[in-house]
Amino acid sequence: MNLLELAERVEKAERSNEFLDAEIDLIVQPDWGGDAPLYTHSLDAAMQLVPEDTDDTAWFWTVGHDGDGPDPSEFKARLLGARAFSAQIETVSTGATPALALTAAALRARAAMEDAR
């Protein structure tokens, strides 16, 4: 399973899910042997998935309701990687909870970064 497929599963989840957390952790921290962070349960844990700033990219994010789309009760997360020397990276995801939305958007951002390399 790749990052985009995992992001789609997170977006479709109706609630937090420890099995998804474990699958995410296997991909983003394959050498980690401890318990997986509860990415889909908590914004604090989901923030661990937002890519770190680098010399040429600074990351900004928002999460909230915007009333758009087929289900206005869903949360939307937006990540923006502002890049100094190349095109910026922007990802948008929706989810049933703020943590699910941010987790999915962060996974999409990581996938976009891999594609940009």
C-alpha positions as CSV (number, residue, x, y, z in Angstrom):
1,M,0.0,0.0,0.0
2,N,1.3,3.5,-0.8
3,L,0.8,6.8,0.8
4,L,-2.0,8.0,-1.5
5,E,-4.0,4.7,-1.0
6,L,-3.6,5.1,2.7
7,A,-4.7,8.7,2.5
8,E,-7.9,7.6,0.7
9,R,-8.6,5.0,3.4
10,V,-8.2,7.6,6.1
11,E,-10.6,10.0,4.3
12,K,-13.2,7.3,4.1
13,A,-12.9,6.3,7.8
14,E,-15.9,7.2,9.9
15,R,-13.9,7.4,13.2
16,S,-10.4,7.0,14.5
17,N,-8.9,3.6,13.9
18,E,-5.9,2.0,15.6
19,F,-5.4,-0.4,12.7
20,L,-5.0,2.5,10.3
21,D,-2.6,4.2,12.8
22,A,-0.5,1.0,12.7
23,E,-0.5,0.8,8.9
24,I,0.5,4.5,8.7
25,D,3.3,3.9,11.1
26,L,4.6,0.9,9.2
27,I,5.0,3.2,6.1
28,V,6.3,6.4,7.7
29,Q,8.5,4.8,10.4
30,P,9.3,1.3,9.2
31,D,12.2,0.9,11.6
32,W,10.2,1.9,14.7
33,G,9.4,-1.0,17.0
34,G,7.1,0.7,19.5
35,D,3.4,1.5,19.6
36,A,2.1,3.5,16.7
37,P,1.2,7.1,17.5
38,L,-2.6,7.6,17.4
39,Y,-2.6,9.7,14.3
40,T,-6.3,9.3,13.5
41,H,-7.3,10.0,17.1
42,S,-5.5,13.3,17.9
43,L,-4.4,16.5,16.1
44,D,-1.2,16.4,18.2
45,A,-0.4,13.0,16.8
46,A,-1.5,13.9,13.3
47,M,0.9,16.8,13.4
48,Q,3.8,14.4,13.5
49,L,3.0,13.5,9.9
50,V,3.2,17.0,8.6
51,P,6.5,17.3,6.8
52,E,9.2,19.2,8.6
53,D,10.4,22.5,7.2
54,T,13.6,22.3,5.2
55,D,16.0,24.9,3.8
56,D,13.7,25.5,0.8
57,T,10.2,24.5,2.0
58,A,8.1,25.8,4.9
59,W,4.8,24.0,5.8
60,F,1.6,25.7,6.8
61,W,-1.7,24.0,7.6
62,T,-5.3,24.7,8.5
63,V,-8.2,22.4,9.6
64,G,-11.8,23.2,10.1
65,H,-15.4,23.2,8.7
66,D,-15.9,25.2,5.6
67,G,-19.5,24.1,4.7
68,D,-18.4,23.0,1.2
69,G,-18.9,19.7,-0.5
70,P,-21.6,17.0,-0.4
71,D,-21.3,16.8,3.4
72,P,-20.8,20.2,5.1
73,S,-20.3,18.5,8.5
74,E,-16.9,17.0,7.3
75,F,-13.7,18.6,8.3
76,K,-11.2,19.9,5.7
77,A,-7.5,20.0,6.1
78,R,-5.2,22.0,3.8
79,L,-1.4,21.8,3.8
80,L,0.8,24.2,1.9
81,G,4.5,23.6,1.3
82,A,5.8,27.0,0.3
83,R,9.0,26.4,-1.7
84,A,11.7,28.9,-2.4
85,F,13.1,27.4,-5.7
86,S,10.3,25.3,-7.2
87,A,6.5,25.0,-7.4
88,Q,4.7,24.9,-4.1
89,I,3.0,21.8,-2.8
90,E,-0.7,22.0,-1.8
91,T,-2.8,19.1,-0.5
92,V,-6.5,19.1,0.6
93,S,-8.3,16.3,2.3
94,T,-11.6,15.8,4.1
95,G,-12.4,13.6,7.1
96,A,-15.0,12.9,9.7
97,T,-12.8,14.4,12.4
98,P,-10.1,17.0,12.3
99,A,-7.4,14.4,13.1
100,L,-8.6,12.2,10.1
101,A,-8.6,15.2,7.8
102,L,-5.1,16.3,8.8
103,T,-3.7,12.8,8.7
104,A,-4.9,12.3,5.2
105,A,-3.6,15.7,4.0
106,A,-0.2,15.0,5.6
107,L,0.0,11.6,3.9
108,R,-0.8,13.3,0.6
109,A,1.9,15.9,1.2
110,R,4.5,13.2,1.9
111,A,3.5,11.5,-1.3
112,A,3.8,14.8,-3.3
113,M,7.3,15.3,-1.8
114,E,8.3,11.8,-2.9
115,D,7.1,12.6,-6.4
116,A,9.0,15.9,-6.5
117,R,12.3,14.2,-5.8
